[in-house]
Amino acid sequence: MFASSNGSKNSDKKKSGESRPSVAGDPTSIGYGTVIRGELESQSDMRVDGEIHGDLTCHGKLIIGPKGVVDGRVICDNAIIQGNFSGSISVHESLEVQQSAQMKGEIYTKQLHVHAGAIFNVTCDMSGKQIKSFTRPADEKGEVVSMVN
């Protein structure tokens, strides 16, 4: 998942005196035992082995590891689910649900691959509709209540 920032193309450019900044940045990792509640945004790939409860926007690939838990709304470019997900997820390209995964909620994606053995209780829209951002209006408890196209 996480590509080295010192790949052959970058090494070749550095030898010639040029440098190329990383667009995606360093990958983000939420370790086992870590619990995050609220809104989270990452400009790079992300791996979740802990817990996230709330809104997550990942401008890269999201991996929910076998012990990872995400409960909320997610927008990402690509995703691999190995752990537990409940809520709404909008994947701009490809969603892979592996054998150890448990998913429930709503899915918006262009491509879907579900491995045998996964627990998969969702509604799925593969029409090309993409959720681009979360709305910010709040109910009386201060919770975000909807997603927008």
BELPEMO-V793444 format. One record per residue. N is the residue number from 0. PHI is phi in whole degrees, -180 to 180 (NA if undefined). PSI is psi in degrees with one decimal (NA if undefined). OMEGA is omega in whole degrees, -180 to 180 (none if undefined). Layout:
BEGIN
[[N,PHI,PSI,OMEGA] [N,PHI,PSI,OMEGA]]
END
This chain:
BEGIN
[[0,NA,-50.2,-174] [1,-92,114.7,-180] [2,-82,146.5,178] [3,-71,138.0,178] [4,-78,-4.3,179] [5,-110,41.9,179] [6,-66,172.9,-174] [7,-61,-36.1,-180] [8,-66,-43.3,179] [9,-65,-40.6,180] [10,-62,-41.3,179] [11,-63,-41.5,-179] [12,-68,-38.4,180] [13,-65,-34.4,178] [14,-65,-33.1,-178] [15,-87,2.3,177] [16,95,-6.2,179] [17,-93,152.5,173] [18,-129,146.8,-180] [19,-123,115.8,180] [20,-68,147.8,178] [21,-76,124.8,179] [22,-75,-43.7,-174] [23,-80,-24.1,-178] [24,79,-175.8,180] [25,-74,147.2,178] [26,-66,150.6,179] [27,-104,136.6,179] [28,-129,128.0,175] [29,-106,106.8,-172] [30,-76,160.1,177] [31,-57,135.0,-179] [32,94,-12.0,178] [33,-91,133.5,178] [34,-124,125.2,179] [35,-119,130.6,177] [36,-122,130.0,178] [37,128,-143.2,-175] [38,-113,134.0,-177] [39,-136,136.2,177] [40,-134,134.8,179] [41,-127,135.6,178] [42,-86,-1.5,-176] [43,-131,-177.3,175] [44,-60,154.0,-179] [45,-141,139.7,173] [46,-121,131.1,-179] [47,-116,113.3,172] [48,-112,-6.8,175] [49,-100,-139.8,-179] [50,-130,139.4,172] [51,-128,127.4,177] [52,-123,105.2,-179] [53,144,-153.1,-177] [54,-95,134.2,179] [55,-132,125.9,172] [56,-118,122.6,-179] [57,-125,115.6,-180] [58,-89,57.5,-179] [59,178,-151.8,180] [60,-92,133.2,175] [61,-105,128.4,173] [62,-120,123.0,171] [63,-100,109.1,-176] [64,-66,170.9,-176] [65,-56,-29.9,178] [66,-103,2.5,-179] [67,-76,149.9,179] [68,-134,127.1,172] [69,-128,123.5,180] [70,-128,105.1,-178] [71,157,-146.7,-179] [72,-117,134.5,-175] [73,-130,139.0,170] [74,-127,126.5,179] [75,-153,169.1,180] [76,-79,-47.4,179] [77,-142,156.9,179] [78,-149,145.2,171] [79,-126,121.8,-179] [80,-108,120.6,176] [81,-116,-22.5,-177] [82,-108,-138.2,-175] [83,-106,130.1,175] [84,-133,133.9,169] [85,-141,136.2,-178] [86,135,-146.9,179] [87,-117,135.2,178] [88,-133,130.9,175] [89,-116,112.3,-178] [90,-110,117.4,-174] [91,-66,-27.2,-179] [92,-122,-83.1,-169] [93,-130,134.6,176] [94,-117,126.1,176] [95,-116,125.3,-180] [96,-111,109.8,-175] [97,-85,168.5,-173] [98,-53,-37.1,-177] [99,-82,-3.6,-174] [100,-77,151.5,170] [101,-131,117.3,-178] [102,-126,139.6,171] [103,-148,137.7,180] [104,137,-140.8,-177] [105,-120,141.1,179] [106,-128,135.6,170] [107,-124,119.5,-180] [108,-159,162.8,175] [109,-88,-39.1,-178] [110,-129,141.2,-178] [111,-138,131.7,176] [112,-132,117.1,-180] [113,-114,120.7,179] [114,-78,148.9,176] [115,-59,137.9,179] [116,100,-17.3,178] [117,-69,144.6,172] [118,-92,118.1,-166] [119,-137,90.6,-180] [120,-117,85.8,-173] [121,-140,164.2,162] [122,-101,141.4,-172] [123,-131,130.5,177] [124,-118,113.2,179] [125,-113,26.6,-177] [126,-79,-5.5,-178] [127,102,-6.0,176] [128,-63,132.3,-179] [129,-126,134.3,173] [130,-86,122.9,-175] [131,-101,-26.6,-180] [132,-159,167.9,176] [133,-95,145.3,173] [134,-77,158.6,-178] [135,-107,-5.8,179] [136,-61,144.3,-178] [137,-119,149.0,173] [138,-81,-175.8,-175] [139,-65,-16.0,178] [140,-92,-0.6,-180] [141,84,14.0,-178] [142,-92,141.9,174] [143,-71,135.8,-170] [144,-114,-9.7,-179] [145,-156,167.2,176] [146,-114,156.2,178] [147,-125,156.8,178] [148,-80,NA,none]]
END
